Amino acid sequence: MTSTAEPTLARLRTQLSGTVLTAGEAGYDVARSVWNGEIDRYPAVVVRPAGPADVATALGYAQDAGLDVSVRGGGHNYGGAAVVDGGLVIDLSSLDAISVDPASRTARCGGGATWAQLDAATQEHALAVPGGTISHTGVGGLTLGGGFGWLTGKHGLSCDNLLSAEVVTAGGEILRASAAEHADLFWALRGGGGNFGVVTEFEFRVHPVGPIVHLGLFFWDLDDGVAALRQAREVLESLPGEMGALVAGLNAPPAPFVPEAYHFRPGYALLIAGFAGEEQHAEAIRAARSGPAPLFEFVSPIPYVELQQMLDGAAPWGILGYEKATYADGFTDEVIDVIADFLPRKTSPMSIMPIFSMRGAFTEVAADATAFGGPRRPSILVNIDSIAAEPEPFAADRAWVREFWAALVPFSSNPAGYVNFMAEYEEDRVRTSYGPAKYARLARIKAEYDPQNVFHHNANIPPAK
């Protein structure tokens, strides 16, 4: 910043109860770091607020100084939306307090909390909020875009379980949005992303889960791709809607439950999570054993928090990452053929293709009840990820992701995909992901709460004119 701006920055420091960081100060490099190691940006100012009033002050300063604003929750977005070169980053990691009320089955958490933190707090009471599948993901970004994982079939999306949110608007107002207050804003927050303000606190409905759940993992060889995916299709068609399911194309990890001969072996995995006891789970996994024999399987009770963390190793902090995703109505023969053709072409052993099964409680929410842009019918979401430690295989697999995605699009029910699975925010894909009616409503709400589009480092929805 120029010397003429320094007094203003000095005043900002005196006005805040939280912390202000600039280049060269201790903590600055940590605050500007995000999960994707490809992102290396240098904000002019990082503010770690002590509460919503600090957020309002920081927003006022940024607009007076003509600085772009970004909001850092968990920092797990592939595109690095949390940090902006030369702008002001509101780093919510300082707001991670969590309280759980078992009697009312509600939980409150700060806007900078991660799912690992929220899971740990709720599991003390054998309760859980439906969250993601990588525990170091931020609660905020995942929830605002929708949020699905192991519990989606049983209890819906993260945003379906949001009861209220404390929001700081671009104009510095501190609001509580819920079904009873600022209902239009509350609707938009449940799937519309970070377009409408900085959420400093979330209030969720929590559900009895665990502490012990059941997992079945079945792994087939790469050459058995078509047969394995057809078997997965049959399993999903008969699986109770409340059970969690994930199909993945990946290299087997060097985990204790994987026979050493199959460590790093490329192939296909089917994971089935059960939350209603061993008997129901045993019945469900019987179908997985009725087709082609897997290379190995792992069936075991497992703590819920371990289920939530078991995929963390597939996406370690600081790795290079890129992704695209698309919906399909199911594992049709055409979709299976494309997957079996493209998966063997990946270069990096870390690149992965998780396929999420959207079923059960997810489909029971009315399509217009929230701003979430995906189809509210039984479907699959194919997420294709280039993940690598080195630039060369990463670049090769980024091209692979794009070609793979383009080959799936002709068979897609919503080619735009899911806003939380976008590394690039092309306006047409963001618009298409919501559909014309929802997008228009979101743009009108944006015009009310952020008419100058201060919050545009996201899957942006410009304000209606």
VOKOLPA-393424 format. One line per 4 residues: their letters; for each residue x, y, z of C-alpha. Coordinates in steps of 0.2 Angstrom, whole numbers. Last residue first. Example, Ala and Ser with C-alpha at 12.3 -4.5 7.8 and 13.67 -1.06 7.14 Angstrom:
// residues 2
SA = 68,-5,36 | 62,-22,39
// end
This chain:
// residues 465
KAPP = -151,-21,-63 | -151,-38,-55 | -135,-40,-44 | -121,-51,-51
INAN = -121,-69,-46 | -104,-75,-43 | -98,-92,-39 | -85,-83,-28
HHFV = -74,-68,-27 | -89,-56,-31 | -94,-51,-13 | -93,-32,-16
NQPD = -106,-34,-29 | -111,-15,-28 | -130,-20,-24 | -125,-32,-10
YEAK = -141,-35,0 | -155,-29,-11 | -147,-32,-28 | -141,-49,-22
IRAL = -159,-54,-18 | -164,-49,-36 | -150,-59,-43 | -154,-74,-32
RAYK = -172,-73,-39 | -166,-72,-57 | -154,-87,-54 | -168,-97,-46
APGY = -179,-95,-61 | -166,-97,-75 | -158,-113,-69 | -146,-113,-54
STRV = -132,-123,-62 | -135,-114,-78 | -131,-97,-71 | -115,-103,-63
RDEE = -110,-112,-79 | -114,-97,-90 | -104,-86,-79 | -88,-96,-79
YEAM = -82,-98,-61 | -67,-109,-63 | -62,-122,-50 | -80,-127,-48
FNVY = -86,-141,-37 | -94,-130,-24 | -105,-123,-38 | -112,-140,-43
GAPN = -113,-146,-61 | -115,-135,-76 | -119,-151,-86 | -136,-154,-78
SSFP = -144,-170,-84 | -128,-176,-92 | -126,-188,-106 | -119,-176,-118
VLAA = -109,-168,-104 | -99,-184,-100 | -86,-182,-115 | -83,-164,-110
WFER = -80,-169,-92 | -67,-182,-97 | -58,-169,-109 | -58,-156,-96
VWAR = -52,-168,-82 | -38,-175,-94 | -32,-157,-98 | -30,-155,-79
DAAF = -22,-172,-78 | -8,-167,-89 | -5,-151,-80 | -5,-160,-63
PEPE = 7,-173,-70 | 19,-159,-74 | 17,-147,-60 | 21,-160,-46
AAIS = 11,-165,-30 | -4,-170,-40 | -23,-169,-39 | -33,-168,-55
DINV = -51,-171,-50 | -67,-177,-59 | -83,-175,-49 | -98,-186,-56
LISP = -114,-181,-47 | -127,-195,-47 | -145,-193,-48 | -161,-197,-38
RRPG = -171,-181,-39 | -169,-163,-32 | -158,-157,-46 | -144,-146,-41
GFAT = -145,-127,-39 | -147,-125,-20 | -157,-109,-17 | -168,-118,-5
ADAA = -187,-123,-4 | -188,-122,-23 | -184,-140,-27 | -194,-146,-13
VETF = -184,-157,-1 | -188,-176,-2 | -174,-179,-14 | -160,-176,-2
AGRM = -169,-187,11 | -165,-202,1 | -154,-200,-14 | -140,-191,-22
SFIP = -126,-204,-25 | -109,-195,-26 | -96,-200,-38 | -78,-197,-33
MISM = -65,-197,-48 | -48,-196,-41 | -31,-189,-46 | -18,-195,-33
PSTK = -9,-208,-44 | -6,-194,-57 | -7,-198,-75 | -25,-201,-79
RPLF = -30,-211,-94 | -37,-226,-86 | -52,-216,-80 | -57,-211,-97
DAIV = -64,-226,-106 | -72,-234,-90 | -80,-217,-86 | -86,-215,-104
DIVE = -93,-232,-105 | -102,-231,-88 | -110,-215,-93 | -117,-223,-109
DTFG = -123,-239,-100 | -132,-227,-88 | -125,-225,-71 | -138,-212,-65
DAYT = -148,-197,-70 | -131,-188,-73 | -124,-172,-64 | -108,-164,-69
AKEY = -91,-160,-61 | -75,-151,-64 | -59,-151,-54 | -42,-144,-51
GLIG = -29,-147,-37 | -11,-145,-33 | -8,-151,-15 | -5,-139,-1
WPAA = -16,-148,12 | -19,-166,8 | -33,-172,-3 | -34,-191,-4
GDLM = -27,-192,14 | -43,-183,20 | -54,-198,13 | -55,-207,30
QQLE = -59,-191,40 | -78,-192,41 | -78,-211,43 | -66,-208,57
VYPI = -77,-196,66 | -91,-208,64 | -82,-221,73 | -80,-237,63
PSVF = -89,-254,62 | -81,-265,49 | -81,-271,31 | -65,-270,21
EFLP = -65,-278,4 | -52,-284,-8 | -48,-287,-27 | -67,-287,-29
APGS = -77,-302,-36 | -89,-298,-49 | -107,-298,-43 | -116,-304,-28
RAAR = -104,-296,-15 | -110,-279,-17 | -128,-285,-15 | -124,-293,2
IAEA = -118,-275,7 | -135,-269,11 | -140,-284,22 | -125,-283,32
HQEE = -128,-264,35 | -146,-267,41 | -139,-280,53 | -125,-270,59
GAFG = -134,-255,65 | -144,-240,58 | -131,-228,52 | -124,-238,37
AILL = -110,-232,26 | -107,-240,9 | -91,-237,-1 | -89,-244,-19
AYGP = -71,-242,-26 | -64,-243,-43 | -46,-246,-49 | -28,-240,-49
RFHY = -17,-250,-37 | -7,-238,-25 | -6,-252,-12 | -14,-268,-19
AEPV = 0,-280,-14 | 0,-273,3 | -18,-278,7 | -28,-263,10
FPAP = -35,-261,28 | -19,-254,35 | -19,-240,22 | -7,-238,7
PANL = -21,-230,-3 | -30,-239,-18 | -28,-228,-33 | -44,-220,-38
GAVL = -61,-221,-47 | -74,-218,-34 | -92,-224,-30 | -99,-216,-14
AGME = -114,-222,-4 | -122,-217,13 | -138,-226,19 | -154,-217,21
GPLS = -161,-221,4 | -160,-240,7 | -149,-248,-6 | -158,-258,-20
ELVE = -154,-246,-35 | -138,-242,-27 | -132,-260,-27 | -137,-263,-45
RAQR = -128,-247,-51 | -112,-252,-42 | -113,-269,-51 | -114,-260,-67
LAAV = -99,-249,-62 | -89,-265,-57 | -93,-274,-73 | -88,-259,-84
GDDL = -72,-255,-74 | -65,-273,-72 | -49,-268,-80 | -46,-255,-67
DWFF = -47,-269,-53 | -61,-269,-41 | -62,-262,-23 | -76,-265,-10
LGLH = -78,-254,5 | -91,-257,18 | -93,-246,33 | -103,-246,49
VIPG = -107,-233,62 | -101,-230,80 | -103,-213,88 | -115,-214,80
VPHV = -128,-202,73 | -142,-194,82 | -146,-178,72 | -142,-159,73
RFEF = -151,-144,67 | -139,-130,63 | -135,-112,68 | -121,-104,58
ETVV = -111,-89,64 | -100,-76,55 | -108,-77,38 | -101,-64,27
GFNG = -113,-57,15 | -124,-61,0 | -114,-69,-13 | -105,-82,-2
GGGR = -114,-97,-10 | -132,-97,-16 | -136,-114,-9 | -145,-110,7
LAWF = -139,-92,9 | -152,-87,-4 | -167,-94,6 | -160,-85,22
LDAH = -159,-69,13 | -177,-70,7 | -182,-75,25 | -175,-59,32
EAAS = -182,-65,49 | -194,-80,52 | -186,-93,41 | -169,-87,47
ARLI = -157,-73,44 | -150,-64,59 | -142,-47,53 | -127,-37,56
EGGA = -127,-22,44 | -110,-17,37 | -116,-11,20 | -109,-27,12
TVVE = -119,-37,24 | -114,-46,40 | -123,-62,42 | -128,-72,58
ASLL = -136,-88,51 | -152,-97,55 | -159,-115,55 | -147,-123,43
NDCS = -151,-142,41 | -156,-141,22 | -140,-131,20 | -129,-146,25
LGHK = -139,-157,13 | -152,-170,17 | -154,-181,33 | -152,-199,29
GTLW = -147,-198,11 | -136,-183,14 | -127,-192,29 | -111,-197,20
GFGG = -108,-181,11 | -117,-166,4 | -115,-147,6 | -126,-134,-3
GLTL = -115,-119,-8 | -117,-110,8 | -115,-125,18 | -98,-130,10
GGVG = -91,-113,11 | -95,-110,29 | -91,-127,37 | -74,-126,31
THSI = -66,-142,23 | -53,-150,35 | -64,-165,37 | -65,-170,19
TGGP = -82,-180,15 | -94,-166,18 | -107,-162,32 | -123,-168,38
VALA = -124,-161,56 | -120,-174,69 | -125,-180,86 | -118,-194,98
HEQT = -116,-180,112 | -97,-179,111 | -100,-182,93 | -107,-164,91
AADL = -90,-156,96 | -79,-168,86 | -90,-166,71 | -90,-147,72
QAWT = -71,-146,73 | -68,-159,59 | -80,-150,49 | -70,-134,50
AGGG = -75,-118,59 | -72,-101,52 | -90,-95,51 | -92,-99,70
CRAT = -103,-113,76 | -120,-116,83 | -128,-133,86 | -146,-138,89
RSAP = -154,-154,95 | -165,-144,108 | -159,-155,122 | -142,-159,115
DVSI = -137,-140,114 | -120,-139,105 | -108,-124,106 | -94,-121,94
ADLS = -82,-107,93 | -72,-105,76 | -71,-87,73 | -53,-83,72
SLDI = -52,-94,56 | -64,-81,48 | -50,-73,38 | -57,-57,30
VLGG = -45,-55,15 | -43,-37,9 | -36,-34,-8 | -19,-34,-17
DVVA = -20,-51,-24 | -36,-60,-18 | -38,-75,-6 | -53,-86,-1
AGGY = -58,-89,-19 | -43,-100,-22 | -51,-110,-37 | -51,-127,-28
NHGG = -60,-120,-13 | -53,-127,3 | -49,-111,12 | -59,-116,28
GRVS = -67,-99,29 | -58,-85,20 | -68,-71,13 | -63,-60,-1
VDLG = -64,-41,-4 | -57,-30,-17 | -49,-14,-11 | -55,4,-15
ADQA = -49,11,1 | -66,16,7 | -73,-1,1 | -60,-10,11
YGLA = -62,0,26 | -81,-2,27 | -79,-21,25 | -66,-21,39
TAVD = -77,-12,51 | -92,-24,47 | -81,-39,50 | -75,-31,66
APGA = -93,-29,72 | -96,-47,67 | -83,-54,80 | -65,-55,84
PRVV = -60,-53,66 | -45,-59,58 | -41,-46,45 | -29,-48,31
VAPY = -22,-33,21 | -14,-31,5 | -17,-48,-1 | -3,-59,-9
RDIE = -9,-74,-19 | -1,-91,-21 | -14,-103,-27 | -7,-119,-35
GNWV = -5,-127,-18 | -24,-128,-16 | -28,-129,2 | -26,-111,6
SRAV = -12,-99,12 | -15,-81,15 | -17,-82,33 | -2,-93,35
DYGA = 9,-81,26 | 3,-67,36 | 5,-75,53 | 20,-65,58
EGAT = 21,-49,49 | 31,-47,33 | 16,-44,22 | 1,-36,31
LVTG = -9,-43,46 | -23,-35,56 | -30,-44,71 | -46,-43,81
SLQT = -53,-30,92 | -53,-18,78 | -54,1,78 | -36,4,83
RLRA = -29,-7,68 | -41,1,56 | -34,18,62 | -16,12,57
LTPE = -23,6,40 | -30,24,37 | -13,31,42 | -5,19,30
ATST = -15,24,15 | -4,39,11 | 11,29,12 | 6,18,-2
M = 0,0,0
// end
